[in-house]
Amino acid sequence: MSDKINYRFSYGPWNISEGADPFGPDTRRPYDHESKYALYRPLGFEGVQFHDDDVVPNLAQLNGTQALRKAGEVKKALDNQGLVAEFVAPRLWFAEQTIDGGYTSNSAGDRKYALDRTMLAVDIAREIGTKAVVFWLAREGTYIREAKDVKLAYQRLLEVVNRVLDYDKEIEIWIEPKPNEPTDLAFVPTTGHAISLAYASNDHTRVKTVIESAHAILANLDPSDEMAFALAHDKLASVHLNDQNGLKYDQDKNFGSVNLRAAFNQVLVLEENGYGRRGEFVGLDVKAMRTQMGVPVVNHLKNTRRIFLDLVEKARSYDRKQVSEYRAARDYEGLELYTIQHLLSSNSTAR
């Protein structure tokens, strides 16, 4: 294809994991958080995804001035490594005040805590050079539906969105949908919900969505379809590519490792619709296998980036004329065989 996009890649420091899970001892020792920044560029990444307390450790023990001072130090560390912050997300699922959700809690005090922390996350985002905050609405939901007035909960979510838009006239809110985990029934579980919330806001042009492959699969939806829907509304701010083995907990497996054809279709949608041409990142959210030895463990990031780029080459060599002929003839058997054979054919280069 002409006018090829040079994709930029990002990941979060949490993707270099320490080998922990709830069912046994750690299998790898921790790796110093700030030392992780030096790993990005050699692996082919330039964007850093952040939670607010990734930028400012022990955030709850600091006042606003202290937090922003620390954020300024992180900005210098990023600059020294040639990195940029992609976004900051307020981490609203570990604090005691967010056990029952933050924005949608039945407690007015808890809701105030969540809003105040979100406003601080906006300030931290601006301090480290990004105009994007991500809302992953982790505990905004219920374990039993009778626990909350759901209509009121959505009104409260919209109120928070509008408050943030009013607080900073340049900030963008990127909503990351997920249907469950840690709550049983989450609010804003799909891309359609997120985009509807955007259009209801005071400035829908600054409310967009982040689509994670595994989250769409957990909702029993096709990730490429979710991406296409967001692109049709010009609201795909970022993607978190990974894979998922069935409708279970969020696994964050390597992109394409479970369903290569579904991964190809995600790349195809991004490639055919010019995603990345305005500098959008291809974000990864992949975790190393717990059994993997070594410190730091980075092959899962390197391998997923390579898989993505190999699939980009597959998307660019996909014969659109032949596809159009199959579609016109309604020969979907032929189209499926062509697609699978195309994926099975040898690819060009390793990276």
C-alpha positions as CSV (number, residue, x, y, z in Angstrom):
1,M,0.0,0.0,0.0
2,S,1.1,3.6,-0.7
3,D,1.8,6.2,2.1
4,K,2.9,3.5,4.5
5,I,2.5,4.3,8.2
6,N,5.6,4.1,10.5
7,Y,4.0,2.8,13.6
8,R,5.0,4.0,17.1
9,F,4.8,1.6,20.0
10,S,4.1,1.9,23.7
11,Y,3.8,-0.2,26.8
12,G,3.4,0.3,30.5
13,P,6.1,-0.4,33.1
14,W,3.8,-3.0,34.6
15,N,4.3,-5.1,31.5
16,I,7.7,-6.0,32.7
17,S,6.3,-8.1,35.5
18,E,7.9,-9.6,38.6
19,G,6.3,-13.1,38.1
20,A,3.6,-12.9,40.7
21,D,0.1,-14.3,40.8
22,P,-2.4,-14.9,43.6
23,F,-1.7,-18.7,43.9
24,G,2.0,-19.0,44.8
25,P,5.4,-17.4,45.3
26,D,7.0,-14.9,43.0
27,T,9.0,-16.6,40.3
28,R,11.1,-13.5,39.4
29,R,12.6,-10.9,41.6
30,P,11.4,-7.2,41.2
31,Y,13.1,-5.0,38.7
32,D,13.7,-1.3,39.6
33,H,10.8,0.7,38.2
34,E,12.8,3.7,36.8
35,S,15.5,1.4,35.4
36,K,12.8,0.1,33.0
37,Y,12.9,3.4,31.0
38,A,16.3,2.4,29.6
39,L,14.7,-0.7,28.1
40,Y,12.2,1.0,25.8
41,R,14.3,2.4,22.9
42,P,16.5,-0.7,22.4
43,L,13.3,-2.7,22.1
44,G,11.7,-0.3,19.5
45,F,9.3,1.5,21.8
46,E,9.1,5.3,22.5
47,G,5.8,5.7,24.3
48,V,5.3,5.0,28.0
49,Q,1.8,4.2,29.4
50,F,1.4,5.4,33.0
51,H,-0.8,5.1,36.0
52,D,-0.6,8.1,38.3
53,D,1.3,6.2,40.9
54,D,3.7,4.9,38.3
55,V,4.7,8.5,37.8
56,V,4.6,9.3,41.5
57,P,5.2,6.4,43.8
58,N,3.5,6.6,47.2
59,L,1.1,9.2,45.7
60,A,-1.3,9.0,48.6
61,Q,1.4,10.1,51.1
62,L,2.2,13.3,49.1
63,N,0.5,16.7,48.7
64,G,-0.1,18.1,45.2
65,T,3.0,20.2,45.1
66,Q,5.2,17.2,46.1
67,A,3.5,15.0,43.5
68,L,4.0,17.5,40.7
69,R,7.7,18.0,41.6
70,K,8.2,14.2,41.3
71,A,6.3,14.2,38.0
72,G,8.7,16.9,36.7
73,E,11.6,14.6,37.6
74,V,10.0,11.7,35.7
75,K,9.6,14.1,32.7
76,K,13.3,14.8,32.7
77,A,14.1,11.0,32.9
78,L,11.8,10.4,29.9
79,D,13.5,13.2,28.0
80,N,16.9,11.8,28.7
81,Q,15.8,8.4,27.2
82,G,14.0,9.9,24.2
83,L,10.7,8.8,25.5
84,V,7.2,10.4,25.7
85,A,4.3,9.7,28.0
86,E,1.3,8.4,26.1
87,F,-1.2,8.8,28.9
88,V,-1.8,8.8,32.6
89,A,-4.6,6.8,34.2
90,P,-5.7,7.4,37.8
91,R,-5.4,4.1,39.7
92,L,-8.8,3.9,41.4
93,W,-9.0,0.3,42.3
94,F,-6.5,-0.2,45.2
95,A,-7.5,2.5,47.5
96,E,-9.8,1.7,50.4
97,Q,-12.2,4.5,49.2
98,T,-12.7,2.7,45.9
99,I,-13.7,-0.8,47.1
100,D,-17.3,-0.1,46.0
101,G,-16.2,1.9,43.0
102,G,-15.0,5.5,42.9
103,Y,-17.1,7.6,40.6
104,T,-20.2,5.4,41.2
105,S,-19.8,4.5,44.8
106,N,-22.8,4.8,47.1
107,S,-20.7,6.9,49.4
108,A,-20.4,10.7,48.7
109,G,-17.0,10.7,50.4
110,D,-15.6,8.0,48.2
111,R,-16.9,9.8,45.1
112,K,-15.1,12.9,46.2
113,Y,-11.9,11.0,46.7
114,A,-12.1,9.5,43.2
115,L,-12.8,12.9,41.6
116,D,-10.0,14.6,43.5
117,R,-7.5,11.9,42.6
118,T,-8.6,12.1,39.0
119,M,-8.0,15.9,38.9
120,L,-4.5,15.3,40.3
121,A,-3.9,12.7,37.6
122,V,-4.8,15.4,35.1
123,D,-2.2,17.7,36.6
124,I,0.4,14.9,36.6
125,A,-0.4,14.1,33.0
126,R,0.2,17.7,31.9
127,E,3.4,17.9,34.0
128,I,4.9,14.9,32.1
129,G,3.9,16.1,28.7
130,T,0.7,14.3,27.8
131,K,-2.9,15.7,27.3
132,A,-4.5,12.3,27.7
133,V,-6.0,10.6,30.8
134,V,-7.3,7.0,30.6
135,F,-10.4,6.0,32.5
136,W,-10.2,2.2,33.1
137,L,-13.4,1.9,35.2
138,A,-12.1,-1.1,37.1
139,R,-14.5,-1.1,40.1
140,E,-17.2,1.0,38.5
141,G,-19.8,-1.8,38.6
142,T,-21.4,-4.3,40.9
143,Y,-21.2,-7.8,42.1
144,I,-25.0,-7.9,42.3
145,R,-27.1,-5.6,40.2
146,E,-29.4,-4.5,43.0
147,A,-26.4,-2.9,44.8
148,K,-26.6,0.4,42.8
149,D,-29.0,2.5,40.8
150,V,-27.5,1.9,37.4
151,K,-29.1,4.9,35.7
152,L,-27.8,7.1,38.5
153,A,-24.4,5.4,38.1
154,Y,-24.2,6.4,34.4
155,Q,-25.3,9.9,35.3
156,R,-22.5,10.1,37.9
157,L,-19.9,8.8,35.3
158,L,-21.1,11.5,32.8
159,E,-20.8,14.1,35.6
160,V,-17.2,13.1,36.2
161,V,-16.4,13.3,32.5
162,N,-17.8,16.8,32.3
163,R,-16.0,17.9,35.4
164,V,-12.7,16.8,34.0
165,L,-13.4,18.4,30.6
166,D,-14.2,21.7,32.4
167,Y,-11.2,21.4,34.7
168,D,-8.7,21.3,31.8
169,K,-9.8,22.7,28.4
170,E,-7.1,20.7,26.5
171,I,-7.2,17.3,28.2
172,E,-8.6,14.3,26.5
173,I,-10.4,11.4,28.3
174,W,-9.8,8.0,26.8
175,I,-12.3,5.4,28.1
176,E,-11.1,1.8,28.2
177,P,-14.1,-0.6,28.3
178,K,-14.0,-3.9,30.0
179,P,-17.1,-6.1,30.8
180,N,-15.9,-7.6,34.1
181,E,-13.0,-8.2,36.5
182,P,-12.5,-7.1,39.2
183,T,-16.3,-6.5,39.4
184,D,-18.7,-9.1,38.1
185,L,-20.8,-6.6,36.1
186,A,-19.0,-3.5,34.9
187,F,-20.4,-0.2,33.8
188,V,-19.3,0.9,30.3
189,P,-18.4,-2.7,29.2
190,T,-18.1,-2.1,25.5
191,T,-16.8,0.4,22.9
192,G,-20.4,1.3,22.1
193,H,-21.1,2.3,25.7
194,A,-17.9,4.4,25.8
195,I,-18.7,6.2,22.6
196,S,-22.3,6.9,23.7
197,L,-20.9,8.4,26.9
198,A,-18.6,10.5,24.8
199,Y,-21.4,11.9,22.7
200,A,-23.4,12.7,25.8
201,S,-20.5,14.8,27.2
202,N,-20.0,18.5,27.0
203,D,-17.3,18.2,24.4
204,H,-17.4,14.8,22.6
205,T,-14.3,15.6,20.5
206,R,-12.2,15.2,23.6
207,V,-13.7,11.9,24.8
208,K,-12.4,8.9,23.0
209,T,-11.7,5.2,23.6
210,V,-8.9,2.8,24.1
211,I,-9.7,-0.7,22.9
212,E,-7.9,-3.7,24.4
213,S,-8.1,-6.9,22.4
214,A,-8.6,-9.1,25.5
215,H,-11.3,-6.9,26.9
216,A,-13.3,-7.1,23.7
217,I,-12.9,-10.9,23.7
218,L,-14.1,-11.0,27.4
219,A,-17.3,-9.3,26.2
220,N,-17.6,-12.0,23.5
221,L,-17.0,-9.4,20.8
222,D,-14.5,-9.3,17.9
223,P,-11.7,-6.8,18.7
224,S,-11.4,-5.7,15.0
225,D,-15.1,-4.9,14.9
226,E,-14.8,-2.8,18.1
227,M,-11.9,-1.0,16.5
228,A,-13.7,-0.4,13.2
229,F,-16.7,1.0,15.1
230,A,-14.5,3.5,17.0
231,L,-12.7,4.4,13.8
232,A,-16.0,5.1,12.1
233,H,-16.6,7.7,14.8
234,D,-13.0,9.0,14.8
235,K,-12.7,8.0,18.4
236,L,-10.0,5.4,18.5
237,A,-7.4,7.1,20.6
238,S,-5.2,4.1,21.2
239,V,-5.2,0.3,21.2
240,H,-3.9,-2.2,23.7
241,L,-3.0,-5.3,21.7
242,N,-2.8,-8.7,23.4
243,D,-4.7,-12.0,23.2
244,Q,-7.0,-14.0,25.3
245,N,-7.7,-17.7,25.7
246,G,-11.5,-17.8,26.1
247,L,-14.0,-16.0,28.4
248,K,-12.1,-16.0,31.6
249,Y,-9.8,-13.6,33.6
250,D,-7.8,-11.0,31.7
251,Q,-4.7,-12.9,30.5
252,D,-2.7,-10.3,28.5
253,K,-1.1,-13.0,26.3
254,N,1.1,-12.1,23.4
255,F,-0.8,-10.6,20.5
256,G,-1.8,-13.3,17.9
257,S,-0.7,-16.1,20.2
258,V,-4.2,-17.6,20.6
259,N,-6.0,-16.4,17.4
260,L,-3.7,-15.3,14.7
261,R,-6.5,-14.7,12.2
262,A,-8.3,-12.4,14.7
263,A,-5.0,-10.6,15.2
264,F,-4.6,-10.2,11.4
265,N,-8.1,-8.6,11.2
266,Q,-7.2,-6.1,13.9
267,V,-4.1,-5.1,12.0
268,L,-6.0,-5.0,8.8
269,V,-8.6,-2.6,10.2
270,L,-5.9,-0.3,11.6
271,E,-3.9,-0.4,8.4
272,E,-6.8,0.2,6.1
273,N,-8.2,3.1,8.1
274,G,-5.0,5.1,8.6
275,Y,-4.6,4.5,12.3
276,G,-1.2,5.9,13.4
277,R,-1.0,8.5,10.7
278,R,-1.7,11.2,13.3
279,G,0.9,9.8,15.7
280,E,-1.4,7.4,17.6
281,F,0.5,4.7,19.4
282,V,0.2,1.0,19.0
283,G,0.0,0.1,22.7
284,L,0.8,-3.3,24.0
285,D,-0.5,-4.8,27.2
286,V,1.2,-8.1,27.4
287,K,2.6,-10.0,30.4
288,A,5.5,-12.4,30.5
289,M,4.6,-16.0,31.2
290,R,5.0,-16.6,34.9
291,T,7.4,-19.5,34.2
292,Q,9.8,-17.3,32.2
293,M,13.2,-17.0,34.0
294,G,15.5,-14.0,34.0
295,V,15.4,-10.3,35.0
296,P,14.4,-8.2,33.3
297,V,12.1,-10.3,31.1
298,V,11.3,-8.5,27.8
299,N,10.9,-11.1,25.1
300,H,7.1,-11.0,25.3
301,L,7.2,-7.3,24.4
302,K,9.8,-7.8,21.6
303,N,7.9,-10.8,20.2
304,T,4.5,-9.0,20.2
305,R,5.9,-6.0,18.4
306,R,7.5,-8.4,15.8
307,I,4.2,-10.3,15.3
308,F,2.4,-7.0,14.8
309,L,4.9,-5.8,12.2
310,D,4.8,-9.2,10.4
311,L,1.0,-8.9,10.3
312,V,1.3,-5.4,8.9
313,E,3.3,-6.9,6.0
314,K,0.5,-9.4,5.6
315,A,-2.0,-6.7,5.5
316,R,-0.1,-4.7,2.9
317,S,0.3,-7.7,0.6
318,Y,-3.3,-8.7,1.0
319,D,-4.7,-8.6,-2.6
320,R,-7.5,-6.0,-2.4
321,K,-8.5,-6.6,-6.0
322,Q,-8.9,-10.3,-5.4
323,V,-10.8,-9.7,-2.1
324,S,-13.2,-7.3,-4.0
325,E,-13.8,-10.0,-6.6
326,Y,-14.6,-12.6,-4.0
327,R,-17.0,-10.2,-2.3
328,A,-18.7,-9.2,-5.5
329,A,-19.2,-12.9,-6.4
330,R,-20.3,-13.6,-2.8
331,D,-17.7,-16.3,-2.8
332,Y,-16.9,-16.2,0.9
333,E,-15.6,-19.8,0.9
334,G,-13.0,-18.7,-1.7
335,L,-12.2,-15.5,0.3
336,E,-11.7,-17.6,3.5
337,L,-9.3,-20.0,1.8
338,Y,-7.4,-17.1,0.2
339,T,-7.1,-15.4,3.6
340,I,-5.8,-18.5,5.4
341,Q,-3.4,-19.3,2.6
342,H,-2.1,-15.8,2.7
343,L,-1.5,-16.1,6.4
344,L,0.2,-19.4,6.0
345,S,2.6,-18.2,3.2
346,S,6.1,-17.3,4.2
347,N,6.6,-13.7,5.4
348,S,9.3,-11.3,4.5
349,T,11.7,-10.4,7.3
350,A,12.4,-10.9,10.9
351,R,12.9,-7.8,13.1
